[in-house]
């Protein structure tokens, strides 16, 4: 197959490309330039869009002996991922930009272009597996990234290659070192790649400005403090609230709800975070649409635990009802990913929750 | 056939010039001579011959004198090749350094002589080595830049320069206009521009990197005050170049140190590279008329056949194809509805090497400032591809391109609807 390997400059995508080469594919490496004004070097464990990362990706491609190019997707990424991220927070929701990037950039814009240019598949360093055409969790539960891939349609899954899904991370690092890839000891990237210093609140403040509002206690109904912007808070958050008045019972309070229009952030005790039901928008099924209602595994955040929920609904919206094991701190905007065993059934974006 | 390294195309050994220990490997089909042209076998031979010889050209002992003799003979050879006096040849590390030295050095010297002279007039289609040097002076050292506009072919109108100088000649530090453009190959009326600059007492620098070996270039006849030349565009080694600097022209150094080159440029001279540069310049200039004629015929064939294969292809630059107006080895097209980077990748996969014309740090192609200055829109600028011929080019290179270009354009056009970069 002619395979386009997306190479971030990190260890995972480098080894993934190497394995695609070993598998006998005709591999071309591509680094996706996501920023119109990339920083010259990488800062700690964040990001993947500095010039240093582009160079690391190029060096890995050299070692593998594959052609290498940089594709400029900065404009599209800015619009579909970064602007979307800001708009979601402004609307009081909590987006997952990695899900958005896979949905709209890596397995949409980039995949489509690759196919048009004559490639058969796109290879990435995601930890996930495709077994008999179905998307599955990776074997290493700590590295499994199937959650951020649950937005892929069957045609996208069919064009995806995830060579790392059968491996543990430490094995991948060893393999990188053994292959002479200089990125072997590069730190894992985490956080949000386009927020270089990791200060999401400060980054949002620069873009959305000061929007003063109040904290209201859900139990007493009283205002308990003021803040500079509801977008800085996400459901389930406990730290950094700086509430003026302590709760009557002295226990910590958590963000229960964010209402961007009035700027009201509702806070309350931990037990009020639990939800019985989430309501989503339109689902994306990674394979054939399941018969509904169905009891499925449900994961509500990256690296979150898998719960059991009864999923009902149709092509336009889903309702997921949980049993005794209730999720806590679930924010609109987050992705609900559905599983049947290790198989990824699909996903949908959460629009509302019910206690 | 050789395969060298990975991801690089096949290298043709039948065209490999073997000279002593040095072997030149020319990828085929190689249509990117304006980026760098294969080293001439004679230059490779000279380079290899001097690499093992000890001697600092500034040393006073016998080894030093031996090295100095090589440098001075090289200086004389280069001066003879480009119509300059030996004392006007300042060795540098190449085009970028020569451009920096000319723009900054002339600016500082002229402003020191008269503090009113802070204006830099440069064409809007200069290489980044000139543009960014001027921009740096503007950002850090009080310069004011006026970009000289160009017409749709990329040429500066001498009347525009005259008008700008007439307005405020006593504020102008220097004029910089390239001899021939690296992207679209347009030849500037450099001698005429130099005459006009001199009428107003202003020095003119020209970046002649693309011109030497392609066109007749004579420093003295052109009348320019400073001229940039680099080795690797004329069959010499990469990393060796020259700034031709008129004897009466004051220039403040950029690199400080031992003052080896006329106190204008410091640094121990790279004797093997200097010798190889001289060898290459001699050959390039001696063969220039014959080679230019041959390349022009090849290029005209390339243009005609690409236009037949892709009727909508638009030739950028001067379409008269006259060597006094366009570099003989340059062809530059826009393929409407395509992205240049997709075209380049598809051709590269077929072993055909060319350029989108402008690269940048991360390898992300930005729309060329040259095409934008010529009045083209971003879409056309992004759809462009440059093919440049040089001394190793043959009809087979053109044949390969012509065979590939139709299907490649068709495929790139299909991908363009999904272009991630443009929305």
Contacts between the chains, C-beta under 8 A, distances in Angstrom:
chain1	res1	chain2	res2	distance
A	28	B	345	7.7
A	28	B	349	7.6
A	31	B	362	7.9
A	31	B	363	7.6
A	33	B	362	5.5
A	33	B	363	7.9
A	33	B	364	4.8
A	38	B	362	5.9
A	51	B	361	5.9
A	51	B	362	5.3
A	54	B	362	4.7
A	54	B	363	6.6
A	58	B	363	7.6
A	61	B	7	7.0
A	62	B	5	7.9
A	62	B	6	6.6
A	62	B	7	7.4
A	64	B	6	7.3
A	65	B	5	7.4
A	65	B	6	2.7
A	65	B	7	6.0
A	66	B	6	6.8
A	66	B	7	5.7
A	67	B	7	4.3
A	67	B	345	7.8
A	67	B	348	6.5
A	67	B	349	7.1
A	68	B	7	6.6
A	69	B	341	6.9
A	69	B	345	5.6
A	69	B	363	6.9
A	70	B	362	5.6
A	70	B	363	3.7
A	70	B	364	5.2
A	71	B	341	7.2
A	71	B	420	6.4
A	71	B	421	7.3
A	72	B	341	7.6
A	72	B	364	4.4
A	72	B	365	7.1
A	72	B	420	7.3
A	72	B	421	4.4
A	73	B	420	4.1
A	73	B	421	6.5
A	74	B	364	7.8
A	74	B	421	7.5
A	75	B	420	7.8
A	75	B	421	6.0
A	75	B	422	6.9
A	75	B	423	5.6
A	76	B	420	4.7
A	76	B	421	7.1
A	76	B	423	6.0
A	79	B	423	6.5
A	105	B	420	7.3
A	109	B	418	6.5
A	109	B	420	4.0
A	110	B	420	6.2
A	112	B	418	3.9
A	113	B	342	7.7
A	113	B	415	5.2
A	113	B	418	4.6
A	113	B	419	6.6
A	113	B	420	6.0
A	116	B	411	7.2
A	116	B	414	4.8
A	116	B	415	3.5
A	116	B	417	7.5
A	116	B	418	5.5
A	117	B	342	6.1
A	117	B	345	7.0
A	117	B	346	6.6
A	117	B	411	6.4
A	117	B	412	7.4
A	117	B	415	4.8
A	118	B	346	7.5
A	118	B	411	6.3
